[in-house]
Amino acid sequence: MKTDLEPPNASILDVKNIWVRYDAHTVLEDVSLRIDGPGEILGIIGPNGGGKTTFLKSVLGLIPISKGEISVFGLPPEKARSYIGYVPQYSKFDYDFPISVEEVVLTGRLKRAGLFRRYSAEDKAAALAALETVSMADYKNKQIGELSGGQRQRVFIARALSNNPKFLLMDEPNTGLDTFMQEELYRILSELKKKMAIIVISHDVGAVSIHMDKIACMNRRLFFHDSKEMSRSDFISSYGCSIDLVAHGVPHRVFEAHPYAHGAGDSACGCGCTPIPISDLKSSVASETKPNDVSEAE
């Protein structure tokens, strides 16, 4: 019987000055990041086309880097995949194919079971435990095509968890989830982070500031912040415009208006973030913060 694989005793992630280029186009430029152990969720935000998904795929060893170095648990990325769970932004699945929810989750165990071997009782127990984690165990015999978009997303999260990863990468995991399930997702992540490191890519700045422990902005370069507050210059550098700032889990500042300000009619600056109406910011600050709770970044 196979047991869970224990990774080497090394930093979970060590990215040193990596560059990724597609032909003459630079997607990632001199990106560095280090995660030493479990216990925190890192949220990465940034504009569409800023390189966020490319970064995750580089960490997985799915995209070659042009320069620099990546190690995961001290190993090259392609040799560390047994320790990584990955929820892609879009799961390419033929929903007309007759496959059950349990069978979808079991595909996350293929690396352990082997491509042409039967799934063991341990594999099935792990798949069921992963489904229970995302509250989908009652649907295990349902066809994947019969589920709603939000339910499918929960199944794909369970597939990533079925391998009992030590490092979890999630690309827009709240896609298709209603408000209740988004809150449930973040509750699940708050438990999972006790035993693994987690990176979440999201466009929802409000959710990131509330539920993530640290934030990084990515727009070709990585702007890493050791807290959940970011300065005006950092936001402008990453997004190309001032955006609503959310810090300490409570929105408390809006930068000066510009031609495509958030909340200004139907316009948007193109950074892909969830706009926060100014009226909501004011009411939230008034009801949920005290003067000493709000610290101003220079």
C-alpha positions as CSV (number, residue, x, y, z in Angstrom):
1,M,0.0,0.0,0.0
2,K,1.3,3.4,-0.9
3,T,1.6,6.1,1.7
4,D,1.8,9.8,1.4
5,L,5.0,11.0,0.0
6,E,7.1,13.3,2.3
7,P,9.0,16.0,0.4
8,P,12.6,16.8,1.1
9,N,13.4,19.1,4.0
10,A,13.9,22.4,2.0
11,S,12.1,25.6,1.3
12,I,8.7,24.9,-0.3
13,L,9.4,27.4,-3.1
14,D,12.5,29.3,-4.1
15,V,12.2,31.4,-7.2
16,K,15.4,33.3,-8.2
17,N,15.3,36.0,-10.8
18,I,13.3,34.1,-13.4
19,W,12.4,35.4,-16.9
20,V,9.9,33.8,-19.3
21,R,9.8,34.8,-22.9
22,Y,7.5,33.7,-25.8
23,D,9.6,34.5,-28.9
24,A,10.4,38.2,-28.5
25,H,7.7,38.9,-25.9
26,T,8.7,39.0,-22.2
27,V,6.0,37.6,-20.0
28,L,7.9,37.4,-16.7
29,E,10.8,39.7,-15.9
30,D,13.3,39.1,-13.0
31,V,10.8,37.5,-10.7
32,S,11.9,36.2,-7.3
33,L,9.9,34.7,-4.4
34,R,10.6,32.4,-1.5
35,I,8.2,30.4,0.7
36,D,9.8,28.6,3.5
37,G,7.0,26.7,5.1
38,P,3.2,26.2,5.5
39,G,0.9,28.4,7.5
40,E,0.1,31.3,5.1
41,I,-1.9,32.0,2.0
42,L,-0.2,34.2,-0.6
43,G,-2.7,36.0,-2.9
44,I,-1.4,37.2,-6.2
45,I,-3.3,39.9,-8.0
46,G,-2.7,41.8,-11.2
47,P,-4.0,42.7,-14.6
48,N,-5.0,40.3,-17.3
49,G,-1.9,39.3,-19.3
50,G,0.3,40.2,-16.4
51,G,1.9,36.8,-16.2
52,K,0.1,35.3,-13.2
53,T,-0.9,32.0,-14.8
54,T,2.4,31.8,-16.5
55,F,4.1,32.0,-13.1
56,L,2.1,29.1,-11.7
57,K,2.8,27.0,-14.8
58,S,6.5,27.8,-14.4
59,V,6.5,26.7,-10.8
60,L,4.9,23.4,-12.0
61,G,7.5,23.0,-14.7
62,L,4.9,23.2,-17.5
63,I,6.5,26.2,-19.1
64,P,10.3,26.6,-19.6
65,I,12.0,29.6,-18.1
66,S,14.4,31.6,-20.2
67,K,16.7,32.6,-17.3
68,G,16.8,32.2,-13.5
69,E,16.1,29.2,-11.2
70,I,13.1,27.6,-9.6
71,S,13.2,24.9,-6.9
72,V,10.2,23.3,-5.1
73,F,11.2,21.4,-2.0
74,G,14.7,21.7,-3.2
75,L,13.9,19.9,-6.5
76,P,13.4,21.0,-10.1
77,P,9.7,21.7,-10.6
78,E,9.0,18.7,-12.8
79,K,10.4,16.4,-10.1
80,A,8.3,17.9,-7.3
81,R,4.8,17.6,-8.9
82,S,3.9,14.7,-6.5
83,Y,3.9,17.3,-3.7
84,I,1.8,19.9,-5.5
85,G,-1.9,20.3,-6.0
86,Y,-3.0,22.5,-8.9
87,V,-6.4,24.0,-9.7
88,P,-6.2,25.6,-13.2
89,Q,-8.2,28.6,-14.2
90,Y,-10.1,26.6,-16.8
91,S,-10.4,22.8,-16.7
92,K,-10.6,21.3,-20.2
93,F,-13.2,18.7,-19.8
94,D,-15.8,17.1,-22.1
95,Y,-18.8,17.4,-19.9
96,D,-20.8,15.0,-22.2
97,F,-18.3,12.2,-21.4
98,P,-19.9,9.7,-19.0
99,I,-17.6,10.1,-16.0
100,S,-18.6,10.3,-12.4
101,V,-17.6,12.9,-9.9
102,E,-15.6,10.3,-8.0
103,E,-13.8,9.2,-11.1
104,V,-12.8,12.8,-11.9
105,V,-11.3,13.3,-8.4
106,L,-9.5,10.0,-8.7
107,T,-7.6,11.3,-11.8
108,G,-5.7,13.4,-9.2
109,R,-4.3,10.1,-7.9
110,L,-2.9,8.9,-11.3
111,K,0.7,9.7,-10.5
112,R,0.5,7.4,-7.5
113,A,-1.8,4.7,-9.0
114,G,-0.1,4.6,-12.4
115,L,-1.7,5.1,-15.7
116,F,-2.7,1.5,-16.4
117,R,-3.3,0.3,-12.8
118,R,-6.6,0.0,-10.9
119,Y,-7.3,2.5,-8.2
120,S,-6.6,1.1,-4.7
121,A,-8.9,1.3,-1.7
122,E,-6.5,4.0,-0.4
123,D,-7.0,6.0,-3.6
124,K,-10.7,5.8,-3.2
125,A,-10.6,6.8,0.4
126,A,-8.4,9.8,-0.4
127,A,-10.8,10.9,-3.2
128,L,-13.8,10.6,-0.8
129,A,-12.0,12.6,1.8
130,A,-11.2,15.3,-0.7
131,L,-14.9,15.5,-1.8
132,E,-15.9,15.7,1.9
133,T,-13.6,18.7,2.3
134,V,-15.4,20.6,-0.4
135,S,-18.9,19.3,0.6
136,M,-19.4,17.2,-2.5
137,A,-19.3,13.7,-1.2
138,D,-23.0,13.2,-1.7
139,Y,-22.5,13.8,-5.4
140,K,-19.7,11.2,-5.9
141,N,-21.9,9.0,-8.2
142,K,-23.3,11.9,-10.3
143,Q,-22.1,12.5,-13.8
144,I,-19.8,15.5,-13.9
145,G,-21.9,17.0,-16.8
146,E,-25.0,17.1,-14.5
147,L,-23.4,19.5,-12.1
148,S,-23.6,23.3,-12.1
149,G,-20.5,25.4,-12.8
150,G,-19.9,26.0,-9.1
151,Q,-20.3,22.4,-8.2
152,R,-17.8,21.4,-11.0
153,Q,-15.3,23.9,-9.6
154,R,-15.5,22.3,-6.2
155,V,-14.9,18.9,-7.8
156,F,-11.8,20.2,-9.5
157,I,-10.6,21.6,-6.2
158,A,-11.2,18.1,-4.6
159,R,-9.1,16.6,-7.5
160,A,-6.2,18.8,-6.5
161,L,-6.5,17.8,-2.9
162,S,-6.9,14.1,-3.5
163,N,-3.1,13.7,-3.8
164,N,-2.7,15.1,-0.3
165,P,-0.4,17.9,-1.6
166,K,2.1,19.9,0.6
167,F,1.9,22.9,-1.7
168,L,-1.4,24.1,-3.3
169,L,-1.6,26.4,-6.4
170,M,-5.0,27.8,-7.3
171,D,-5.7,29.9,-10.4
172,E,-9.0,31.8,-9.9
173,P,-10.5,29.1,-7.7
174,N,-13.7,31.0,-6.9
175,T,-14.7,31.0,-10.6
176,G,-18.4,29.9,-10.8
177,L,-18.9,29.9,-7.0
178,D,-21.7,31.8,-5.5
179,T,-21.1,34.1,-2.5
180,F,-21.8,31.3,0.1
181,M,-19.5,28.9,-1.6
182,Q,-16.7,31.5,-1.9
183,E,-16.9,32.0,1.8
184,E,-16.8,28.2,2.3
185,L,-13.8,28.0,0.0
186,Y,-11.8,30.5,2.1
187,R,-12.8,28.7,5.3
188,I,-11.4,25.5,3.8
189,L,-8.2,27.2,2.8
190,S,-7.8,28.6,6.3
191,E,-7.7,25.0,7.5
192,L,-5.6,23.7,4.7
193,K,-2.9,26.3,5.2
194,K,-2.0,24.7,8.6
195,K,-0.4,21.9,6.8
196,M,0.6,23.3,3.4
197,A,1.6,26.5,1.6
198,I,-1.0,28.0,-0.7
199,I,-0.8,30.4,-3.6
200,V,-4.1,31.8,-4.9
201,I,-4.4,33.9,-8.0
202,S,-7.5,36.2,-7.9
203,H,-8.9,39.4,-9.5
204,D,-11.0,40.0,-6.4
205,V,-9.0,42.5,-4.4
206,G,-11.5,42.6,-1.6
207,A,-11.4,38.9,-1.1
208,V,-7.7,38.8,-1.3
209,S,-7.2,41.4,1.4
210,I,-9.7,39.7,3.7
211,H,-8.8,36.1,3.3
212,M,-5.1,36.1,2.3
213,D,-2.2,36.5,4.7
214,K,0.1,38.2,2.2
215,I,-0.3,39.8,-1.1
216,A,1.8,40.1,-4.3
217,C,1.0,42.1,-7.4
218,M,2.2,40.7,-10.7
219,N,2.4,42.7,-13.9
220,R,5.4,41.0,-15.6
221,R,7.4,41.9,-12.5
222,L,6.4,40.7,-9.0
223,F,5.7,43.4,-6.4
224,F,5.7,41.4,-3.1
225,H,4.3,42.8,0.1
226,D,5.0,41.4,3.5
227,S,1.7,42.7,4.8
228,K,-1.7,43.3,3.4
229,E,-1.1,47.0,2.8
230,M,0.2,48.4,-0.4
231,S,1.3,51.9,-1.3
232,R,-0.2,54.0,-4.1
233,S,3.1,53.7,-6.1
234,D,3.1,49.9,-5.9
235,F,-0.5,49.7,-7.2
236,I,0.2,52.1,-10.0
237,S,3.4,50.2,-10.9
238,S,1.5,46.9,-11.0
239,Y,-1.8,47.9,-12.6
240,G,-1.0,51.1,-14.5
241,C,-3.6,53.0,-12.6
242,S,-4.7,53.8,-9.0
243,I,-7.3,51.4,-7.7
244,D,-9.3,51.0,-4.6
245,L,-7.1,49.9,-1.7
246,V,-8.2,47.3,0.7
247,A,-6.1,46.7,3.8
248,H,-6.6,45.1,7.2
249,G,-9.5,43.2,5.8
250,V,-11.5,46.4,5.5
251,P,-11.6,48.8,2.5
252,H,-10.5,52.2,3.8
253,R,-9.1,54.3,1.0
254,V,-9.8,55.3,-2.6
255,F,-7.1,57.0,-4.5
256,E,-7.9,60.2,-6.5
257,A,-10.2,60.0,-9.5
258,H,-8.8,59.4,-12.9
259,P,-10.5,59.0,-16.3
260,Y,-11.2,55.3,-15.7
261,A,-11.8,55.3,-12.0
262,H,-13.5,52.4,-10.3
263,G,-17.1,53.2,-9.6
264,A,-17.2,56.1,-12.2
265,G,-20.2,55.1,-14.2
266,D,-19.7,51.9,-16.2
267,S,-16.0,52.6,-16.9
268,A,-13.2,50.4,-15.8
269,C,-9.4,50.7,-15.9
270,G,-8.9,47.2,-17.3
271,C,-7.0,45.8,-14.4
272,G,-9.6,43.1,-13.9
273,C,-10.3,43.9,-10.2
274,T,-13.7,43.8,-8.6
275,P,-14.7,47.5,-8.3
276,I,-15.7,48.7,-4.8
277,P,-18.3,51.5,-4.9
278,I,-17.2,54.6,-3.0
279,S,-20.4,54.6,-1.0
280,D,-19.7,51.0,0.2
281,L,-16.2,52.0,1.2
282,K,-17.5,54.9,3.3
283,S,-20.2,52.9,5.0
284,S,-17.8,50.0,5.7
285,V,-15.2,52.3,7.2
286,A,-17.8,54.0,9.4
287,S,-19.3,50.8,10.7
288,E,-16.3,48.4,10.9
289,T,-13.2,50.4,11.8
290,K,-12.0,52.7,14.5
291,P,-9.5,55.5,13.8
292,N,-6.6,53.6,15.2
293,D,-7.4,50.6,13.0
294,V,-6.5,52.4,9.8
295,S,-2.9,53.0,9.0
296,E,-1.9,55.1,6.0
297,A,0.8,53.9,3.7
298,E,3.0,56.7,2.4
